[in-house]
Each structure stands twice: as C-alpha cells, then as structure tokens.
Amino acid sequence: MKNRIQDLKDVVESNLNVDVHSITKVDGGLVHYVYRIKTDQGIIFAKIRESHYSALPNITTNPELILYEKKAIEILSKLEPQKFPQLLFYISHKNLLLLSDIMPERTTFEMKLNRYEIREKDCYFLGKNLADIHKKLSFVDVLIREDGDVEFYNQILFYRFGYHKHPAFDEVIDQLKKGQKQPILGDLSPKNIGFSTKRTYTFCDLENFHYGNTVCDTGFLGASIIIHTINNSTLVYKLLLSFLRGYSSISKLNINNLTLKRIVLGIVLYRLDNLVIPYKISITNKARKEKVKAIKKLLYKKKISWKKLVETVTINKL
C-alpha cells in the first residue's frame, strides 16, 4: 500500500504540477481502486484498474478497459461539464485516470435514500436531470468500443435479465434489441450520484457508458430507489412515481409501459438475487427469498400497475 501511495503521489505531482498533501483510499468501489487526493490546488481523484476487482479479488478483469471510461468521461464532461468529472490526466501504462472532484459536498443520493431524507421533489428533479442528459446524448454518435458496443450491450442484457431464463425477460431483451438506441450512462447506482442542497445532481463511475436503450437507465435508477427504501412501501411509491413523472416531463417515455415495469423488476431481482456480486439491502434473507419468488410470479402478468409492483417488491403494503 505504501508503495502505491508514494507512486501515486509522484505521478500526480509530476503530471499536474501540484503539491500533494494527503492521499486517502475511498471505500465502496467494486472494480477500481479509488483515491481521494488533497493538493495545494484542491481535491482530485485517482481511479486505477488492475487485473482483478478491488472488492472481489477472485474476479479477474482486463485493466485496459479503463480506456472506455476515459472516452466516456471525455464525451460527457464536454456535454455537461457541471454534472460529470473532468479528465485531468490519463496514464495508459498504469491504467490510471486523474479526475476532478464532482461531489464537493461529499453527499450521495444513496446516503440520502438510506437516511430517508429524499423527498418527492428531489426525485422529480432527478428524473428531469436524467431525461435532459438523455436528450443531449441523443445527438452524440460516438461509439467508444471497437465493435460499436455490441458485445458489451449483449453482456449487460444477459447479466441483468437473461440469466434468469424467465420468458418475460426474454421478451424484454427481444424488444430492447429491436428498439431505438443511443448512448446511455449504463450504471445509475445511487452511490454514483452526487446530491446537493440545491437539488443539482452529478454523476461518476462511467465505465458502463454504452450504446443502448434509455429505458434501461430509467428502469435501473427507478429500481435503485426501490431497493434503498424497500422497508417503506408508501415512500417507495411516492418517490418512484415522482422520479418517473419528472423524467417523462421532458422525454416521450410512457411510464405505464410494461417493458419499463419489467426492467424495474429485473433490476430489483439483479440486486436481490445475485450470487456473484451481492448487494447490501436492509432485509432478512428470508424476506429476500420471498421477494424473489413473488417478483418472478408477478413477471408472468401482462398488466402490472405501479401500485401492485411496489406492493410486491417492498416489505409492507401500501
């Protein structure tokens, strides 16, 4: 660890012409090693990808894949410089990104959800934020992977939906593959979303940026709202619907679309029933198993109301 910290200090000082005061490892990352670096010019972050996941060292990965996040950051930081980090420096042989601080208040959407401090207006504005980003990305025609993101797109669909071998998800995958595609963010986990008192949101951890379906981003974030407030069905219902209404106030998304609801259910399952990458959720193992069974049963329905969906996935009823 000391060698890595010293090496990182030397890299930052020599390439950015700053004095490093301290370097602190940031916990919570799955794939990368992330460090918060205090310099005489302010806070920056270093992101390093190695040959194995930082949180799950038994899983191997290609460290050179960080190049795709670099490309994503370059696109997004130009598109929305106030919402995405700036790339300060890239060192290819070290698979290292040096990034600006995009969360100066040190508060994430996940923190606020877990404390039950998120209100309907917060989610409404988050939905509008996401829809606005999608709208701007619809005019971007840059593909960051050599095959046009085809392999990555197929892997994402299988990993999040296909592996369940459920006919409803087979239909979802078929519809998504036939549907309209554009660049999307790919991983809207609440820990990757910065929250400020002015209801402005920032986004980081952009390695899953790819050419895909906007409804997948929307469904992923909707499901994340559920997961982090799963013990309060009334709150879930209000926050989820506010988020979707905020999103649809800018986009043309029909929030009562069955595919969207199935995607939300799929991402909830992805979090509840994932043996490879477990997700911390504040429910018992017994309740988790019951919810998985109930969700898989609900997926067979051709008509699902948001009320029924929320009642099925949360602990207490509306």
C-alpha positions, 0 to 999 in steps of 0.5 A: 500500500505504501508503495502505491501511495508514494507512486501515486503521489509522484505521478500526480505531482509530476503530471499536474504540477501540484503539491500533494498533501494527503492521499486517502483510499475511498471505500465502496468501489467494486472494480477500481481502486479509488483515491481521494487526493488533497493538493495545494490546488484542491481535491482530485481523484485517482481511479486505477484498474488492475487485473482483478476487482478491488472488492472481489479479488477472485474476479479477474478483469482486463485493466485496459478497459479503463480506456472506455471510461476515459472516452466516456468521461471525455464525451460527457464532461464536454456535454455537461461539464457541471454534472460529470468529472473532468479528465485531468490526466490519463496514464495508459501504462498504469491504467490510471485516470486523474479526475476532478472532484464532482461531489464537493459536498461529499453527499450521495443520493444513496446516503440520502435514500438510506437516511430517508431524507429524499423527498418527492421533489428531489426525485422529480428533479432527478428524473428531469436531470436524467431525461435532459442528459438523455436528450443531449446524448441523443445527438452524440454518435460516438461509439467508444468500443471497437465493435460499436458496443455490441458485445458489451450491450449483449453482456449487460442484457444477459447479466441483468435479465437473461440469466434468469431464463424467465420468458418475460425477460426474454421478451424484454431483451427481444424488444430492447434489441429491436428498439431505438438506441443511443448512448446511455450512462449504463450504471445509475447506482445511487452511490454514483450520484452526487446530491446537493442542497440545491437539488443539482445532481452529478454523476461518476463511475462511467465505465458502463457508458454504452450504446443502448436503450434509455429505458434501461437507465430509467428502469435501473435508477427507478429500481435503485430507489426501490431497493434503498427504501424497500422497508417503506412501501408508501415512500417507495411509491411516492418517490418512484412515481415522482422520479418517473413523472419528472423524467417523462416531463421532458422525454416521450417515455410512457411510464405505464409501459410494461417493458419499463415495469419489467426492467424495474423488476429485473433490476430489483431481482439483479440486486436481490438475487445475485450470487456473484456480486451481492448487494447490501439491502436492509432485509432478512434473507428470508424476506429476500427469498420471498421477494424473489419468488413473488417478483418472478410470479408477478413477471408472468402478468401482462398488466402490472400497475405501479401500485401492485409492483411496489406492493410486491417488491417492498416489505409492507403494503401500501 
